[in-house]
């Protein structure tokens, strides 16, 4: 097998490949806040609420009647609310 064939291993070199970055420490920190209130700062501003769900690519915050789905890749910092 030539080096270029090994690099693509079944994928077409003319089609883009999807790459997903998982932030394991951010994911673990968010999981430790499940059911608790937190402030999450993103590149678009801050969101606060109760952490309702955590997935490898996003977190769900509930504030009153609104649910916020925040992409983990957009998080700058996380702070538990006291």
PDB file of N, CA, C and O in Angstrom:
ATOM      1  N   UNK A   1       0.839  -1.168   0.000  1.00  0.00           N
ATOM      2  CA  UNK A   1       0.000   0.000   0.000  1.00  0.00           C
ATOM      3  C   UNK A   1       0.893   1.243   0.000  1.00  0.00           C
ATOM      4  O   UNK A   1       1.858   1.327   0.760  1.00  0.00           O
ATOM      5  N   UNK A   2       0.565   2.183  -0.842  1.00  0.00           N
ATOM      6  CA  UNK A   2       1.337   3.421  -0.916  1.00  0.00           C
ATOM      7  C   UNK A   2       0.934   4.353   0.222  1.00  0.00           C
ATOM      8  O   UNK A   2      -0.165   4.222   0.759  1.00  0.00           O
ATOM      9  N   UNK A   3       1.801   5.293   0.599  1.00  0.00           N
ATOM     10  CA  UNK A   3       1.479   6.190   1.731  1.00  0.00           C
ATOM     11  C   UNK A   3       0.170   6.951   1.550  1.00  0.00           C
ATOM     12  O   UNK A   3      -0.577   7.103   2.516  1.00  0.00           O
ATOM     13  N   UNK A   4      -0.132   7.435   0.345  1.00  0.00           N
ATOM     14  CA  UNK A   4      -1.374   8.183   0.134  1.00  0.00           C
ATOM     15  C   UNK A   4      -2.598   7.296   0.323  1.00  0.00           C
ATOM     16  O   UNK A   4      -3.630   7.764   0.805  1.00  0.00           O
ATOM     17  N   UNK A   5      -2.498   6.042  -0.043  1.00  0.00           N
ATOM     18  CA  UNK A   5      -3.622   5.122   0.142  1.00  0.00           C
ATOM     19  C   UNK A   5      -3.863   4.860   1.627  1.00  0.00           C
ATOM     20  O   UNK A   5      -5.011   4.744   2.056  1.00  0.00           O
ATOM     21  N   UNK A   6      -2.792   4.766   2.415  1.00  0.00           N
ATOM     22  CA  UNK A   6      -2.938   4.529   3.841  1.00  0.00           C
ATOM     23  C   UNK A   6      -3.572   5.739   4.528  1.00  0.00           C
ATOM     24  O   UNK A   6      -4.358   5.589   5.464  1.00  0.00           O
ATOM     25  N   UNK A   7      -3.228   6.929   4.059  1.00  0.00           N
ATOM     26  CA  UNK A   7      -3.717   8.136   4.688  1.00  0.00           C
ATOM     27  C   UNK A   7      -5.238   8.243   4.606  1.00  0.00           C
ATOM     28  O   UNK A   7      -5.877   8.672   5.567  1.00  0.00           O
ATOM     29  N   UNK A   8      -5.820   7.864   3.487  1.00  0.00           N
ATOM     30  CA  UNK A   8      -7.260   8.001   3.298  1.00  0.00           C
ATOM     31  C   UNK A   8      -8.021   6.742   3.702  1.00  0.00           C
ATOM     32  O   UNK A   8      -9.209   6.831   4.013  1.00  0.00           O
ATOM     33  N   UNK A   9      -7.404   5.611   3.708  1.00  0.00           N
ATOM     34  CA  UNK A   9      -7.972   4.329   4.131  1.00  0.00           C
ATOM     35  C   UNK A   9      -9.482   4.213   3.901  1.00  0.00           C
ATOM     36  O   UNK A   9     -10.258   4.103   4.851  1.00  0.00           O
ATOM     37  N   UNK A  10      -9.875   4.237   2.663  1.00  0.00           N
ATOM     38  CA  UNK A  10     -11.273   4.041   2.316  1.00  0.00           C
ATOM     39  C   UNK A  10     -12.013   5.318   1.993  1.00  0.00           C
ATOM     40  O   UNK A  10     -13.022   5.271   1.290  1.00  0.00           O
ATOM     41  N   UNK A  11     -11.556   6.450   2.474  1.00  0.00           N
ATOM     42  CA  UNK A  11     -12.211   7.725   2.179  1.00  0.00           C
ATOM     43  C   UNK A  11     -11.673   8.264   0.858  1.00  0.00           C
ATOM     44  O   UNK A  11     -10.504   8.074   0.520  1.00  0.00           O
ATOM     45  N   UNK A  12     -12.528   8.923   0.139  1.00  0.00           N
ATOM     46  CA  UNK A  12     -12.120   9.511  -1.130  1.00  0.00           C
ATOM     47  C   UNK A  12     -11.282  10.750  -0.854  1.00  0.00           C
ATOM     48  O   UNK A  12     -11.664  11.573  -0.022  1.00  0.00           O
ATOM     49  N   UNK A  13     -10.144  10.905  -1.534  1.00  0.00           N
ATOM     50  CA  UNK A  13      -9.306  12.083  -1.295  1.00  0.00           C
ATOM     51  C   UNK A  13      -9.979  13.371  -1.784  1.00  0.00           C
ATOM     52  O   UNK A  13      -9.529  14.462  -1.435  1.00  0.00           O
ATOM     53  N   UNK A  14     -11.046  13.267  -2.582  1.00  0.00           N
ATOM     54  CA  UNK A  14     -11.728  14.451  -3.096  1.00  0.00           C
ATOM     55  C   UNK A  14     -12.899  14.885  -2.223  1.00  0.00           C
ATOM     56  O   UNK A  14     -13.484  15.941  -2.464  1.00  0.00           O
ATOM     57  N   UNK A  15     -13.250  14.097  -1.222  1.00  0.00           N
ATOM     58  CA  UNK A  15     -14.371  14.443  -0.349  1.00  0.00           C
ATOM     59  C   UNK A  15     -13.830  14.871   1.012  1.00  0.00           C
ATOM     60  O   UNK A  15     -12.899  14.255   1.530  1.00  0.00           O
ATOM     61  N   UNK A  16     -14.403  15.917   1.592  1.00  0.00           N
ATOM     62  CA  UNK A  16     -13.937  16.347   2.918  1.00  0.00           C
ATOM     63  C   UNK A  16     -14.285  15.319   3.987  1.00  0.00           C
ATOM     64  O   UNK A  16     -15.312  14.646   3.905  1.00  0.00           O
ATOM     65  N   UNK A  17     -13.425  15.206   4.981  1.00  0.00           N
ATOM     66  CA  UNK A  17     -13.663  14.311   6.106  1.00  0.00           C
ATOM     67  C   UNK A  17     -14.146  15.139   7.288  1.00  0.00           C
ATOM     68  O   UNK A  17     -13.634  16.232   7.529  1.00  0.00           O
ATOM     69  N   UNK A  18     -15.116  14.633   8.018  1.00  0.00           N
ATOM     70  CA  UNK A  18     -15.591  15.309   9.201  1.00  0.00           C
ATOM     71  C   UNK A  18     -14.670  14.992  10.366  1.00  0.00           C
ATOM     72  O   UNK A  18     -14.362  13.827  10.618  1.00  0.00           O
ATOM     73  N   UNK A  19     -14.234  16.014  11.072  1.00  0.00           N
ATOM     74  CA  UNK A  19     -13.369  15.853  12.233  1.00  0.00           C
ATOM     75  C   UNK A  19     -14.123  16.389  13.448  1.00  0.00           C
ATOM     76  O   UNK A  19     -14.636  17.508  13.427  1.00  0.00           O
ATOM     77  N   UNK A  20     -14.186  15.585  14.500  1.00  0.00           N
ATOM     78  CA  UNK A  20     -14.884  15.991  15.721  1.00  0.00           C
ATOM     79  C   UNK A  20     -13.855  16.053  16.843  1.00  0.00           C
ATOM     80  O   UNK A  20     -13.138  15.086  17.103  1.00  0.00           O
ATOM     81  N   UNK A  21     -13.796  17.198  17.496  1.00  0.00           N
ATOM     82  CA  UNK A  21     -12.876  17.374  18.614  1.00  0.00           C
ATOM     83  C   UNK A  21     -13.659  17.208  19.906  1.00  0.00           C
ATOM     84  O   UNK A  21     -14.654  17.898  20.129  1.00  0.00           O
ATOM     85  N   UNK A  22     -13.215  16.302  20.747  1.00  0.00           N
ATOM     86  CA  UNK A  22     -13.858  16.078  22.038  1.00  0.00           C
ATOM     87  C   UNK A  22     -12.955  16.675  23.107  1.00  0.00           C
ATOM     88  O   UNK A  22     -11.751  16.418  23.135  1.00  0.00           O
ATOM     89  N   UNK A  23     -13.551  17.476  23.987  1.00  0.00           N
ATOM     90  CA  UNK A  23     -12.816  18.103  25.085  1.00  0.00           C
ATOM     91  C   UNK A  23     -13.101  17.298  26.352  1.00  0.00           C
ATOM     92  O   UNK A  23     -14.055  17.610  27.065  1.00  0.00           O
ATOM     93  N   UNK A  24     -12.301  16.271  26.653  1.00  0.00           N
ATOM     94  CA  UNK A  24     -12.653  15.377  27.766  1.00  0.00           C
ATOM     95  C   UNK A  24     -12.699  16.056  29.131  1.00  0.00           C
ATOM     96  O   UNK A  24     -13.530  15.686  29.960  1.00  0.00           O
ATOM     97  N   UNK A  25     -11.840  17.029  29.391  1.00  0.00           N
ATOM     98  CA  UNK A  25     -11.845  17.686  30.703  1.00  0.00           C
ATOM     99  C   UNK A  25     -13.024  18.646  30.844  1.00  0.00           C
ATOM    100  O   UNK A  25     -13.606  18.755  31.923  1.00  0.00           O
ATOM    101  N   UNK A  26     -13.377  19.332  29.778  1.00  0.00           N
ATOM    102  CA  UNK A  26     -14.544  20.210  29.811  1.00  0.00           C
ATOM    103  C   UNK A  26     -15.810  19.365  29.971  1.00  0.00           C
ATOM    104  O   UNK A  26     -16.705  19.707  30.744  1.00  0.00           O
ATOM    105  N   UNK A  27     -15.869  18.260  29.232  1.00  0.00           N
ATOM    106  CA  UNK A  27     -17.004  17.331  29.332  1.00  0.00           C
ATOM    107  C   UNK A  27     -17.148  16.819  30.766  1.00  0.00           C
ATOM    108  O   UNK A  27     -18.256  16.801  31.303  1.00  0.00           O
ATOM    109  N   UNK A  28     -16.051  16.404  31.390  1.00  0.00           N
ATOM    110  CA  UNK A  28     -16.086  15.891  32.766  1.00  0.00           C
ATOM    111  C   UNK A  28     -16.493  16.989  33.749  1.00  0.00           C
ATOM    112  O   UNK A  28     -17.252  16.732  34.684  1.00  0.00           O
ATOM    113  N   UNK A  29     -15.996  18.205  33.547  1.00  0.00           N
ATOM    114  CA  UNK A  29     -16.356  19.315  34.426  1.00  0.00           C
ATOM    115  C   UNK A  29     -17.850  19.603  34.333  1.00  0.00           C
ATOM    116  O   UNK A  29     -18.506  19.840  35.348  1.00  0.00           O
ATOM    117  N   UNK A  30     -18.383  19.583  33.123  1.00  0.00           N
ATOM    118  CA  UNK A  30     -19.818  19.827  32.937  1.00  0.00           C
ATOM    119  C   UNK A  30     -20.643  18.711  33.565  1.00  0.00           C
ATOM    120  O   UNK A  30     -21.682  18.979  34.168  1.00  0.00           O
ATOM    121  N   UNK A  31     -20.199  17.471  33.434  1.00  0.00           N
ATOM    122  CA  UNK A  31     -20.932  16.353  34.040  1.00  0.00           C
ATOM    123  C   UNK A  31     -20.992  16.490  35.557  1.00  0.00           C
ATOM    124  O   UNK A  31     -21.987  16.116  36.178  1.00  0.00           O
ATOM    125  N   UNK A  32     -19.923  17.030  36.158  1.00  0.00           N
ATOM    126  CA  UNK A  32     -19.910  17.200  37.616  1.00  0.00           C
ATOM    127  C   UNK A  32     -20.904  18.276  38.061  1.00  0.00           C
ATOM    128  O   UNK A  32     -21.231  18.365  39.244  1.00  0.00           O
ATOM    129  N   UNK A  33     -21.384  19.088  37.125  1.00  0.00           N
ATOM    130  CA  UNK A  33     -22.338  20.152  37.438  1.00  0.00           C
ATOM    131  C   UNK A  33     -23.789  19.785  37.100  1.00  0.00           C
ATOM    132  O   UNK A  33     -24.674  20.635  37.196  1.00  0.00           O
ATOM    133  N   UNK A  34     -24.041  18.540  36.707  1.00  0.00           N
ATOM    134  CA  UNK A  34     -25.397  18.114  36.363  1.00  0.00           C
ATOM    135  C   UNK A  34     -26.353  18.411  37.514  1.00  0.00           C
ATOM    136  O   UNK A  34     -26.086  18.050  38.660  1.00  0.00           O
ATOM    137  N   UNK A  35     -27.481  19.078  37.200  1.00  0.00           N
ATOM    138  CA  UNK A  35     -28.480  19.406  38.201  1.00  0.00           C
ATOM    139  C   UNK A  35     -28.150  20.643  39.022  1.00  0.00           C
ATOM    140  O   UNK A  35     -28.945  21.047  39.871  1.00  0.00           O
ATOM    141  N   UNK A  36     -26.991  21.251  38.786  1.00  0.00           N
ATOM    142  CA  UNK A  36     -26.577  22.437  39.530  1.00  0.00           C
ATOM    143  C   UNK A  36     -26.582  23.653  38.605  1.00  0.00           C
ATOM    144  O   UNK A  36     -26.572  23.519  37.381  1.00  0.00           O
ATOM    145  N   UNK A  37     -26.598  24.821  39.201  1.00  0.00           N
ATOM    146  CA  UNK A  37     -26.559  26.055  38.419  1.00  0.00           C
ATOM    147  C   UNK A  37     -25.125  26.393  38.059  1.00  0.00           C
ATOM    148  O   UNK A  37     -24.200  26.173  38.841  1.00  0.00           O
ATOM    149  N   UNK A  38     -24.959  26.939  36.845  1.00  0.00           N
ATOM    150  CA  UNK A  38     -23.630  27.309  36.370  1.00  0.00           C
ATOM    151  C   UNK A  38     -23.730  28.490  35.413  1.00  0.00           C
ATOM    152  O   UNK A  38     -24.777  28.748  34.819  1.00  0.00           O
ATOM    153  N   UNK A  39     -22.621  29.192  35.282  1.00  0.00           N
ATOM    154  CA  UNK A  39     -22.478  30.241  34.284  1.00  0.00           C
ATOM    155  C   UNK A  39     -21.472  29.728  33.272  1.00  0.00           C
ATOM    156  O   UNK A  39     -20.388  29.275  33.639  1.00  0.00           O
ATOM    157  N   UNK A  40     -21.832  29.799  31.998  1.00  0.00           N
ATOM    158  CA  UNK A  40     -20.941  29.358  30.925  1.00  0.00           C
ATOM    159  C   UNK A  40     -20.679  30.559  30.018  1.00  0.00           C
ATOM    160  O   UNK A  40     -21.607  31.152  29.469  1.00  0.00           O
ATOM    161  N   UNK A  41     -19.410  30.904  29.873  1.00  0.00           N
ATOM    162  CA  UNK A  41     -19.046  31.991  28.982  1.00  0.00           C
ATOM    163  C   UNK A  41     -18.652  31.386  27.641  1.00  0.00           C
ATOM    164  O   UNK A  41     -17.869  30.439  27.576  1.00  0.00           O
ATOM    165  N   UNK A  42     -19.211  31.952  26.569  1.00  0.00           N
ATOM    166  CA  UNK A  42     -18.916  31.479  25.217  1.00  0.00           C
ATOM    167  C   UNK A  42     -18.326  32.625  24.405  1.00  0.00           C
ATOM    168  O   UNK A  42     -18.224  33.754  24.884  1.00  0.00           O
ATOM    169  N   UNK A  43     -17.949  32.328  23.202  1.00  0.00           N
ATOM    170  CA  UNK A  43     -17.421  33.359  22.316  1.00  0.00           C
ATOM    171  C   UNK A  43     -18.504  34.372  21.948  1.00  0.00           C
ATOM    172  O   UNK A  43     -18.188  35.437  21.417  1.00  0.00           O
ATOM    173  N   UNK A  44     -19.765  34.064  22.218  1.00  0.00           N
ATOM    174  CA  UNK A  44     -20.886  34.962  21.910  1.00  0.00           C
ATOM    175  C   UNK A  44     -21.481  35.623  23.144  1.00  0.00           C
ATOM    176  O   UNK A  44     -22.391  36.442  23.015  1.00  0.00           O
ATOM    177  N   UNK A  45     -20.995  35.294  24.332  1.00  0.00           N
ATOM    178  CA  UNK A  45     -21.519  35.876  25.560  1.00  0.00           C
ATOM    179  C   UNK A  45     -21.756  34.820  26.620  1.00  0.00           C
ATOM    180  O   UNK A  45     -21.488  33.639  26.399  1.00  0.00           O
ATOM    181  N   UNK A  46     -22.259  35.241  27.771  1.00  0.00           N
ATOM    182  CA  UNK A  46     -22.475  34.328  28.898  1.00  0.00           C
ATOM    183  C   UNK A  46     -23.913  33.812  28.923  1.00  0.00           C
ATOM    184  O   UNK A  46     -24.847  34.501  28.513  1.00  0.00           O
ATOM    185  N   UNK A  47     -24.064  32.588  29.411  1.00  0.00           N
ATOM    186  CA  UNK A  47     -25.364  31.957  29.603  1.00  0.00           C
ATOM    187  C   UNK A  47     -25.339  31.336  30.990  1.00  0.00           C
ATOM    188  O   UNK A  47     -24.348  30.720  31.383  1.00  0.00           O
ATOM    189  N   UNK A  48     -26.436  31.497  31.737  1.00  0.00           N
ATOM    190  CA  UNK A  48     -26.497  30.864  33.053  1.00  0.00           C
ATOM    191  C   UNK A  48     -27.782  30.063  33.164  1.00  0.00           C
ATOM    192  O   UNK A  48     -28.781  30.363  32.510  1.00  0.00           O
ATOM    193  N   UNK A  49     -27.736  29.044  33.999  1.00  0.00           N
ATOM    194  CA  UNK A  49     -28.890  28.198  34.207  1.00  0.00           C
ATOM    195  C   UNK A  49     -28.491  26.902  34.872  1.00  0.00           C
ATOM    196  O   UNK A  49     -27.346  26.726  35.286  1.00  0.00           O
ATOM    197  N   UNK A  50     -29.447  25.999  34.969  1.00  0.00           N
ATOM    198  CA  UNK A  50     -29.202  24.680  35.544  1.00  0.00           C
ATOM    199  C   UNK A  50     -28.736  23.738  34.445  1.00  0.00           C
ATOM    200  O   UNK A  50     -29.352  23.660  33.381  1.00  0.00           O
ATOM    201  N   UNK A  51     -27.640  23.017  34.706  1.00  0.00           N
ATOM    202  CA  UNK A  51     -27.113  22.057  33.727  1.00  0.00           C
ATOM    203  C   UNK A  51     -28.045  20.851  33.718  1.00  0.00           C
ATOM    204  O   UNK A  51     -28.118  20.107  34.696  1.00  0.00           O
ATOM    205  N   UNK A  52     -28.754  20.662  32.614  1.00  0.00           N
ATOM    206  CA  UNK A  52     -29.748  19.596  32.507  1.00  0.00           C
ATOM    207  C   UNK A  52     -29.219  18.354  31.803  1.00  0.00           C
ATOM    208  O   UNK A  52     -29.623  17.238  32.130  1.00  0.00           O
ATOM    209  N   UNK A  53     -28.314  18.536  30.836  1.00  0.00           N
ATOM    210  CA  UNK A  53     -27.799  17.404  30.060  1.00  0.00           C
ATOM    211  C   UNK A  53     -26.429  17.768  29.518  1.00  0.00           C
ATOM    212  O   UNK A  53     -26.163  18.928  29.202  1.00  0.00           O
ATOM    213  N   UNK A  54     -25.558  16.765  29.411  1.00  0.00           N
ATOM    214  CA  UNK A  54     -24.215  16.963  28.868  1.00  0.00           C
ATOM    215  C   UNK A  54     -23.945  15.870  27.848  1.00  0.00           C
ATOM    216  O   UNK A  54     -24.077  14.684  28.151  1.00  0.00           O
ATOM    217  N   UNK A  55     -23.571  16.264  26.657  1.00  0.00           N
ATOM    218  CA  UNK A  55     -23.183  15.347  25.589  1.00  0.00           C
ATOM    219  C   UNK A  55     -21.754  15.694  25.182  1.00  0.00           C
ATOM    220  O   UNK A  55     -21.269  16.768  25.538  1.00  0.00           O
ATOM    221  N   UNK A  56     -21.066  14.822  24.450  1.00  0.00           N
ATOM    222  CA  UNK A  56     -19.677  15.129  24.064  1.00  0.00           C
ATOM    223  C   UNK A  56     -19.518  16.410  23.242  1.00  0.00           C
ATOM    224  O   UNK A  56     -18.435  16.996  23.216  1.00  0.00           O
ATOM    225  N   UNK A  57     -20.588  16.851  22.571  1.00  0.00           N
ATOM    226  CA  UNK A  57     -20.453  18.051  21.733  1.00  0.00           C
ATOM    227  C   UNK A  57     -21.260  19.246  22.218  1.00  0.00           C
ATOM    228  O   UNK A  57     -21.055  20.352  21.718  1.00  0.00           O
ATOM    229  N   UNK A  58     -22.179  19.067  23.182  1.00  0.00           N
ATOM    230  CA  UNK A  58     -22.968  20.199  23.664  1.00  0.00           C
ATOM    231  C   UNK A  58     -23.461  19.970  25.086  1.00  0.00           C
ATOM    232  O   UNK A  58     -23.449  18.853  25.605  1.00  0.00           O
ATOM    233  N   UNK A  59     -23.899  21.078  25.701  1.00  0.00           N
ATOM    234  CA  UNK A  59     -24.479  21.047  27.042  1.00  0.00           C
ATOM    235  C   UNK A  59     -25.823  21.763  26.964  1.00  0.00           C
ATOM    236  O   UNK A  59     -25.990  22.701  26.186  1.00  0.00           O
ATOM    237  N   UNK A  60     -26.786  21.310  27.781  1.00  0.00           N
ATOM    238  CA  UNK A  60     -28.105  21.933  27.812  1.00  0.00           C
ATOM    239  C   UNK A  60     -28.270  22.622  29.160  1.00  0.00           C
ATOM    240  O   UNK A  60     -28.146  21.992  30.210  1.00  0.00           O
ATOM    241  N   UNK A  61     -28.550  23.923  29.119  1.00  0.00           N
ATOM    242  CA  UNK A  61     -28.832  24.706  30.318  1.00  0.00           C
ATOM    243  C   UNK A  61     -30.302  25.090  30.313  1.00  0.00           C
ATOM    244  O   UNK A  61     -30.842  25.477  29.277  1.00  0.00           O
ATOM    245  N   UNK A  62     -30.952  24.985  31.464  1.00  0.00           N
ATOM    246  CA  UNK A  62     -32.353  25.371  31.599  1.00  0.00           C
ATOM    247  C   UNK A  62     -32.417  26.618  32.468  1.00  0.00           C
ATOM    248  O   UNK A  62     -31.880  26.635  33.575  1.00  0.00           O
ATOM    249  N   UNK A  63     -33.072  27.660  31.971  1.00  0.00           N
ATOM    250  CA  UNK A  63     -33.304  28.886  32.734  1.00  0.00           C
ATOM    251  C   UNK A  63     -34.760  29.262  32.563  1.00  0.00           C
ATOM    252  O   UNK A  63     -35.178  29.694  31.489  1.00  0.00           O
ATOM    253  N   UNK A  64     -35.525  29.099  33.617  1.00  0.00           N
ATOM    254  CA  UNK A  64     -36.975  29.305  33.613  1.00  0.00           C
ATOM    255  C   UNK A  64     -37.607  28.416  32.533  1.00  0.00           C
ATOM    256  O   UNK A  64     -37.506  27.191  32.608  1.00  0.00           O
ATOM    257  N   UNK A  65     -38.253  29.019  31.535  1.00  0.00           N
ATOM    258  CA  UNK A  65     -38.912  28.243  30.482  1.00  0.00           C
ATOM    259  C   UNK A  65     -38.052  28.061  29.240  1.00  0.00           C
ATOM    260  O   UNK A  65     -38.531  27.541  28.233  1.00  0.00           O
ATOM    261  N   UNK A  66     -36.797  28.477  29.292  1.00  0.00           N
ATOM    262  CA  UNK A  66     -35.928  28.413  28.111  1.00  0.00           C
ATOM    263  C   UNK A  66     -34.819  27.383  28.296  1.00  0.00           C
ATOM    264  O   UNK A  66     -34.238  27.257  29.374  1.00  0.00           O
ATOM    265  N   UNK A  67     -34.543  26.658  27.233  1.00  0.00           N
ATOM    266  CA  UNK A  67     -33.420  25.718  27.213  1.00  0.00           C
ATOM    267  C   UNK A  67     -32.375  26.275  26.256  1.00  0.00           C
ATOM    268  O   UNK A  67     -32.695  26.705  25.148  1.00  0.00           O
ATOM    269  N   UNK A  68     -31.120  26.261  26.699  1.00  0.00           N
ATOM    270  CA  UNK A  68     -30.009  26.726  25.875  1.00  0.00           C
ATOM    271  C   UNK A  68     -29.118  25.541  25.547  1.00  0.00           C
ATOM    272  O   UNK A  68     -28.676  24.826  26.447  1.00  0.00           O
ATOM    273  N   UNK A  69     -28.854  25.332  24.282  1.00  0.00           N
ATOM    274  CA  UNK A  69     -27.959  24.280  23.822  1.00  0.00           C
ATOM    275  C   UNK A  69     -26.648  24.961  23.432  1.00  0.00           C
ATOM    276  O   UNK A  69     -26.601  25.712  22.457  1.00  0.00           O
ATOM    277  N   UNK A  70     -25.587  24.699  24.193  1.00  0.00           N
ATOM    278  CA  UNK A  70     -24.308  25.368  23.988  1.00  0.00           C
ATOM    279  C   UNK A  70     -23.291  24.355  23.479  1.00  0.00           C
ATOM    280  O   UNK A  70     -23.066  23.319  24.105  1.00  0.00           O
ATOM    281  N   UNK A  71     -22.683  24.660  22.342  1.00  0.00           N
ATOM    282  CA  UNK A  71     -21.639  23.787  21.810  1.00  0.00           C
ATOM    283  C   UNK A  71     -20.400  23.869  22.695  1.00  0.00           C
ATOM    284  O   UNK A  71     -19.942  24.965  23.017  1.00  0.00           O
ATOM    285  N   UNK A  72     -19.863  22.737  23.083  1.00  0.00           N
ATOM    286  CA  UNK A  72     -18.696  22.706  23.961  1.00  0.00           C
ATOM    287  C   UNK A  72     -17.504  23.385  23.303  1.00  0.00           C
ATOM    288  O   UNK A  72     -16.677  23.982  23.992  1.00  0.00           O
ATOM    289  N   UNK A  73     -17.402  23.303  21.988  1.00  0.00           N
ATOM    290  CA  UNK A  73     -16.278  23.940  21.292  1.00  0.00           C
ATOM    291  C   UNK A  73     -16.323  25.462  21.388  1.00  0.00           C
ATOM    292  O   UNK A  73     -15.323  26.125  21.111  1.00  0.00           O
ATOM    293  N   UNK A  74     -17.482  26.036  21.782  1.00  0.00           N
ATOM    294  CA  UNK A  74     -17.625  27.489  21.916  1.00  0.00           C
ATOM    295  C   UNK A  74     -17.390  27.977  23.342  1.00  0.00           C
ATOM    296  O   UNK A  74     -17.365  29.185  23.580  1.00  0.00           O
ATOM    297  N   UNK A  75     -17.217  27.060  24.296  1.00  0.00           N
ATOM    298  CA  UNK A  75     -17.073  27.448  25.704  1.00  0.00           C
ATOM    299  C   UNK A  75     -15.683  28.014  25.964  1.00  0.00           C
ATOM    300  O   UNK A  75     -14.673  27.435  25.565  1.00  0.00           O
ATOM    301  N   UNK A  76     -15.656  29.173  26.650  1.00  0.00           N
ATOM    302  CA  UNK A  76     -14.402  29.801  27.056  1.00  0.00           C
ATOM    303  C   UNK A  76     -14.090  29.423  28.502  1.00  0.00           C
ATOM    304  O   UNK A  76     -12.970  29.020  28.818  1.00  0.00           O
ATOM    305  N   UNK A  77     -15.103  29.559  29.391  1.00  0.00           N
ATOM    306  CA  UNK A  77     -14.945  29.134  30.783  1.00  0.00           C
ATOM    307  C   UNK A  77     -16.285  28.736  31.390  1.00  0.00           C
ATOM    308  O   UNK A  77     -17.351  29.079  30.880  1.00  0.00           O
ATOM    309  N   UNK A  78     -16.194  27.998  32.504  1.00  0.00           N
ATOM    310  CA  UNK A  78     -17.376  27.516  33.223  1.00  0.00           C
ATOM    311  C   UNK A  78     -17.196  27.879  34.691  1.00  0.00           C
ATOM    312  O   UNK A  78     -16.102  27.738  35.238  1.00  0.00           O
ATOM    313  N   UNK A  79     -18.278  28.351  35.339  1.00  0.00           N
ATOM    314  CA  UNK A  79     -18.205  28.673  36.757  1.00  0.00           C
ATOM    315  C   UNK A  79     -19.490  28.220  37.433  1.00  0.00           C
ATOM    316  O   UNK A  79     -20.578  28.604  37.005  1.00  0.00           O
ATOM    317  N   UNK A  80     -19.382  27.408  38.483  1.00  0.00           N
ATOM    318  CA  UNK A  80     -20.573  27.048  39.247  1.00  0.00           C
ATOM    319  C   UNK A  80     -21.144  28.290  39.921  1.00  0.00           C
ATOM    320  O   UNK A  80     -20.390  29.138  40.398  1.00  0.00           O
ATOM    321  N   UNK A  81     -22.475  28.405  39.965  1.00  0.00           N
ATOM    322  CA  UNK A  81     -23.108  29.501  40.692  1.00  0.00           C
ATOM    323  C   UNK A  81     -23.294  29.084  42.142  1.00  0.00           C
ATOM    324  O   UNK A  81     -23.598  27.928  42.435  1.00  0.00           O
ATOM    325  N   UNK A  82     -23.109  30.027  43.034  1.00  0.00           N
ATOM    326  CA  UNK A  82     -23.286  29.686  44.453  1.00  0.00           C
ATOM    327  C   UNK A  82     -24.678  30.013  44.934  1.00  0.00           C
ATOM    328  O   UNK A  82     -24.995  29.789  46.102  1.00  0.00           O
TER     329      UNK A  82
END
